[in-house]
Amino acid sequence: MQNNHQILEECWNNGDKNMNVKNNRRRRESQKKIEKAFIGLLQSRQLKEITVSDIIKSTGLNRSTFYANYLDIFDLADKTRGILENEFSNLFADYDYFNERRGALKMFQHIKENQLFYQTYFKLCYDDKHLISVYDPKRAEQEHIHDNLKYH
């Protein structure tokens, strides 16, 4: 199983194919440094407490390098979250929902083996749009979700 930095590296390696090789490699290296510093800072701070200055001090890169790759901290957060969401989606890309019943086990194993991944993801995704605010009984019945919900 890949670790978080290998996942991010693979995603970066698949992008920016229109640039020349030297700049493409250097840009990916800068992006990886920025991502790594950002993920590290997220472990001890909230997103709103992280600044571009914090990241450039941590990486030793220039401010212009940061802005050549991202609009601001929130753009970096969105791109990082997108990479993490794609990786999670790929975990179940070949999953047969009708014939396999080990999805929860596969998911929990992934969580156990990739705790930094999930700590980072949840710090980047906690806002009102991710909360369940409406329970749709028809959809729950179709997807058998209601069987798993218990009300207190």
C-alpha positions in Angstrom: 0.0 0.0 0.0 1.3 3.5 -0.9 2.0 6.0 1.8 0.6 9.5 1.6 3.6 11.1 0.1 3.9 8.4 -2.6 0.2 9.1 -3.4 0.7 12.8 -3.7 3.9 12.2 -5.8 2.1 10.0 -8.2 -0.7 12.5 -8.7 1.8 15.3 -9.3 3.8 13.1 -11.7 0.6 12.7 -13.8 0.1 16.5 -14.2 1.8 19.3 -16.1 2.8 17.1 -19.1 2.9 20.1 -21.5 5.8 21.7 -19.8 9.4 20.9 -20.8 11.0 18.1 -18.8 13.4 20.2 -16.7 10.7 22.7 -15.6 8.2 19.9 -15.1 10.6 18.0 -12.7 11.5 21.2 -10.8 7.9 22.3 -10.6 6.8 18.8 -9.2 9.7 18.9 -6.7 8.5 22.4 -5.5 4.9 21.2 -5.3 5.9 18.2 -3.3 7.9 20.3 -0.9 5.0 22.7 -0.5 2.5 19.8 0.0 4.7 18.1 2.5 5.2 21.3 4.5 1.5 22.1 4.3 0.5 18.6 5.5 3.0 18.8 8.3 1.6 22.2 9.4 -1.9 20.9 9.3 -1.1 18.3 12.0 -0.5 21.0 14.6 -2.6 24.0 13.3 -5.9 24.8 11.8 -6.1 25.8 8.1 -6.9 29.4 8.9 -3.7 29.6 11.1 -1.3 28.6 8.2 0.2 31.3 6.1 2.2 31.3 2.9 5.1 32.6 5.0 5.0 29.5 7.2 5.2 27.3 4.2 8.0 29.1 2.4 10.0 29.2 5.7 9.5 25.5 6.1 10.5 24.7 2.5 13.2 27.2 1.8 11.4 28.1 -1.5 10.6 31.6 -2.6 7.2 33.2 -2.2 7.0 33.5 -6.0 7.4 29.7 -6.3 4.4 29.2 -4.1 2.3 31.7 -6.1 3.5 30.1 -9.4 1.7 27.0 -8.3 -1.2 28.1 -6.1 -3.4 31.2 -5.8 -3.3 31.1 -2.0 -3.5 28.7 1.0 -7.1 27.8 0.2 -6.2 26.9 -3.4 -3.4 24.6 -2.0 -5.9 23.2 0.5 -8.5 22.5 -2.4 -5.8 20.9 -4.6 -4.6 18.7 -1.7 -8.1 17.7 -0.8 -8.8 16.8 -4.4 -5.7 14.6 -4.5 -6.9 12.8 -1.3 -10.4 12.4 -2.6 -9.2 10.9 -5.8 -7.0 8.4 -3.9 -9.9 7.4 -1.7 -12.1 7.0 -4.8 -9.4 4.8 -6.4 -9.5 2.6 -3.4 -13.0 1.4 -4.5 -12.6 1.8 -8.2 -12.6 -2.0 -8.9 -15.0 -2.8 -6.0 -18.0 -5.0 -6.9 -20.8 -3.5 -4.7 -23.2 -6.2 -5.6 -21.0 -9.3 -4.9 -18.4 -8.2 -2.4 -19.2 -7.6 1.3 -15.7 -6.6 2.5 -15.9 -2.9 1.7 -16.1 -1.8 5.3 -13.1 -4.0 6.2 -11.1 -2.6 3.2 -12.0 1.0 4.2 -11.0 0.4 7.9 -7.8 -1.2 6.9 -7.0 1.8 4.7 -7.8 4.2 7.6 -5.6 2.2 10.0 -2.7 2.2 7.5 -3.0 5.8 6.4 -3.9 7.8 9.5 -2.0 10.9 8.3 -4.0 10.8 5.1 -7.3 10.9 7.0 -6.2 13.4 9.6 -5.3 15.7 6.8 -8.4 15.1 4.8 -10.8 15.7 7.7 -9.0 18.9 8.6 -9.5 20.1 5.0 -13.1 19.1 4.7 -14.8 20.1 7.9 -17.4 22.6 7.0 -21.2 22.8 6.7 -21.4 21.4 3.2 -20.2 18.0 4.4 -22.7 17.6 7.3 -25.7 15.4 6.8 -28.6 17.7 7.3 -31.5 15.9 5.6 -32.4 12.2 6.0 -34.0 11.0 2.8 -36.0 7.8 3.7 -36.6 6.8 0.1 -32.9 7.0 -0.8 -31.9 5.3 2.5 -34.3 2.4 1.7 -32.9 2.1 -1.8 -29.4 2.0 -0.6 -30.2 0.0 2.6 -28.7 2.8 4.7 -31.7 2.8 7.0 -30.7 -0.7 8.2 -27.5 0.8 9.7 -28.8 3.9 11.3 -29.9 3.8 14.9 -31.6 6.8 16.5 -31.0 7.7 20.2 
